[in-house]
């Protein structure tokens, strides 16, 4: 979707990095999680192709939300509204997201995760860009760079992983860098969409590809077109004739070569499509600012675990006690991260005494085992943390009925569950299956910065253990540099007395 070939054209000015690192760097710099707007309409389109098991679309969305909440990220999901363009990608799109049953179920899951969503009056992509423009979010998560055309300053998309499982890295594009390195601005990208084809007209001008369209945009034809009024037919005609002349003669050396065979039709540009890009239907500034104030003080709410249990039983066929255990197993990592963030917020508000902090930290973390730097997170410091899933999830399983647990899938193709949980290796059919016990400690790699924010006393104990075990080792080599900078004042406030 989006402008055909533009992602490749802009690859050189995009920055590839682990989403975990981007989120942690933002947390260190600002003291709050990275806030992103997600164009859920693209997700809804992708979810239709999900296969395998019960309700594959909802299950795939379920795991994507878990992935986001396992990072220091606060997302808001934006749905298409009734006033979006009537056609998109040569298909009728007049019906808004808000009218479908699938959308209702998606909103139900998002709400259970304690996350906000927002109904755009028009197209979600343009609304996401406005949320970023007004400072409600820091970036937009999309599948292309079209949001730049709507005024977004920072957009990102996932990079397909060469390994099985969820993608870990994103390509991040910033409007200022695109303008500096590629000499392309918002109006120039609108021209590229009109010439080479975009969402509202996939064909564009015959024989005009993205490279020629980009050269025309760098020459300023996008800015001069967008500066004209729709009623100025003479001005638009002169603009079109000027573009045609430069394409045919390359008099001003705007292009690498002449393009005599490329003919700009008299009907170009389609003013209705041009207006879709330059004046999309979006919420008023007053409404966006009101939304921003509402979210700033109450963005992420606790996961509603009891309702989630009912949903997974109804739609995912996670029945009986085995289904409840599965829910605890997959949901506890992201709840653990959310509780760390909440504990950090409570600490910043000075609402915890040292005794209360020790109690709450002990309820979260049983022990910190080790530290690592790993390529999947671009080598940010991480800690191997042990916690009790049953305590973290807070789900009462005492009333769940026992049932025979099927431990093999008899050769069925992998589905989203297997990708997220990493299915067992082939050839292990004779190996005894260990029954999952949520009351036993489990281990997870968590960004060290996040643990230091939420549980500084636990990290203090871990650092002290390392110091005692290796008295001759330079502790600066085992302790992250951020210990002595960003977090030192906060940790000092909770250091136990040695008297």
Secondary structure, DSSP 4 states (H G I P E B T S, - for coil): --STTHHHHTGGG-EEEEHHHHHHHHHHHHSS-EEEEEEHHHHHHHHTT--SSSSHHHHHHHHHHHHHHTSSEEEEEEE--TTS-SEETTEE--S-GGGSHHHHHHHHHHHHTT-EEEE-SS-HHHHHHHHHHTTS-SEEE-SSSHHHHTT-SEEEEEPPPSSSSS--EEEEEEHHHHHHHH---HHHHHHHHHHH--SS-SS-STT--HHHHHHHHHTTHHHHHHTS-TT-HHHHHHHHHHHHHHHHH-TT--SSS--TT----TT-S-HHHHHHHHS-----HHHHHHHHHHHHHS------HHHHHHHHHHHS---HHHHHHHHHHHHHHHHHHHHHHHHHHHHHTT---HHHHHHHHHHH-SEEEEEEE-GGGTT-EEEEEEEEHHHHH----TTPPP-PPP---TTPPP-HHHHHHTPPPTT-TTSPPPPP-TTSEEEEEEEHHHHHHH-HHHHHHHHHHHHHHTTTS-GGGTS-GGGGTTTHHHHHHTPPP--
